[in-house]
Amino acid sequence: MGIIEKKLMWPFLGLALILPSGCGGSTVALDSPEHAQLLRTDRQVLQTDDGTDQQILNLSLDDALARGFEKNLDARVAALEELSQQDNVTLAQLRALPGVEVSGGYVGRSNEGASSSRSVITGQQSLEPSQSTEQHRRVASLEVNWNLLDAALALADAAKAGDEAGVAKERYAKVIQNVARDVYAAYWRALAYQDGKVKTQKLLADLQAQIEKLELAASKKLISSDQAAQQMSALAERNRNLRDLNDRMQLSEIELKSLLSIPMSTKLNLTTKHKDISSEVSRLTSSDVADQEWQALQARPEMREEILKKNITLRDARREIYQTFPGLNLLFSKEYDGNKYLVDPNWSNYSAKIVQTITGVITLPDRYRAAKNKEAIADARRQALSSAIIAQVHMGRMRLSGLNEANTQSLLAKKAASRKAHATTGKKMQGLASGQDELLAQIELQIETLRANLAYADLQDAYAAMKNTLSQSVAPLPQRIAMAGVR
């Protein structure tokens, strides 16, 4: 290799090494320091937020829903996937354009490249060795190449990419609907916990103090062992019921923080109060079920996604047919060669060729059959989803009706416990009831209050689930969430 070739080679090698590292991020090996740093960064992002790392955060239901749309991580992933699919449509359309290639550079060889001719009649040399090409020269080329079949296939791929972008859009819509439903239900469960946690903790403390008093009285023989055991058994049962309800409700606050990407150290103050949804529940449970089935089948994002997938399988089948058509390849180029032996260093090349792939013709039946099988699978999957959606409509109505009745019964039980607690307090003031009787009555009232609050939260959950089944939302849905740094 000559000196000139070596001088030209090293810059290109350096460029080839620099470009890949500059165009993408560094890879991360598992269990490496970079791996640990990446996880620490993710954890820091999840634990810090713009203003929500304060000690107390006042949060209404509307605020929670708006924050759920903006901050929920699943919604952000779905939005990014939709944007990515839209970019794929543009890329597929660009592939239909003619290919344009520009080249320029240096060509050299190690010798002069001289040649001669030999007579085919005599076998003797008929031309002395001569040189027709310079040992070192510069060349350049501008070439336009367009295969019309490839262009047609690229447009078909663009149409398919458009359907895939529609699939991503429907998935995003489903994620947003689910976020609204989950945040709505979690808010009411967390509110049920918030409304009762202070009194619950006080009653649990009073209950524990009463148990200790009974143990002390029994040890000093102030009451019989049987009497102490009976009273402690009653207290222990109330203690277990109250703690079970409190523990179940306490998890709802963690769930709400997770859905809204709020740091776990933040204390929530939920400001929305209970509202009457009986008229809306009655409307949903009394509407014609056939109309609700049809509405769900038409509007559910999952069903709309399956329709688009059906279109994709049809396009795949057509593409297999298109691939067997002959391709027309058009070529035009402008060439330059600095070889001084050429009479004209500039010239044009052009050609038109019809190209047919024999293998593509032979394999068409197999490829077309595979595409049609995918179409059959898409039909079966859509029909199975239709059956599931119709079943969800019926189960949603039944669950909503049942929980509406359970909510009514819970309110009646709460009123009865309230009257009993009030009566027991009056008797205690008159000396007709003990302090333990009053404590048990207050605990029963709190248990029924918590159950009523949970029944109301469950009713709101069923209401949101039924609306979700019909592809309706409990709150206005955003067209697209805003994300910094993403168009």
Beta strands, then each sheet from edge to edge (+ up, - down):
strand 1: 56-59
strand 2: 99-108
strand 3: 115-118
strand 4: 125-130
strand 5: 136-147
strand 6: 267-270
strand 7: 327-337
strand 8: 346-355
sheet 1: 1+ 6+
sheet 2: 2+ 5- 7+ 8-
sheet 3: 3+ 4-
end
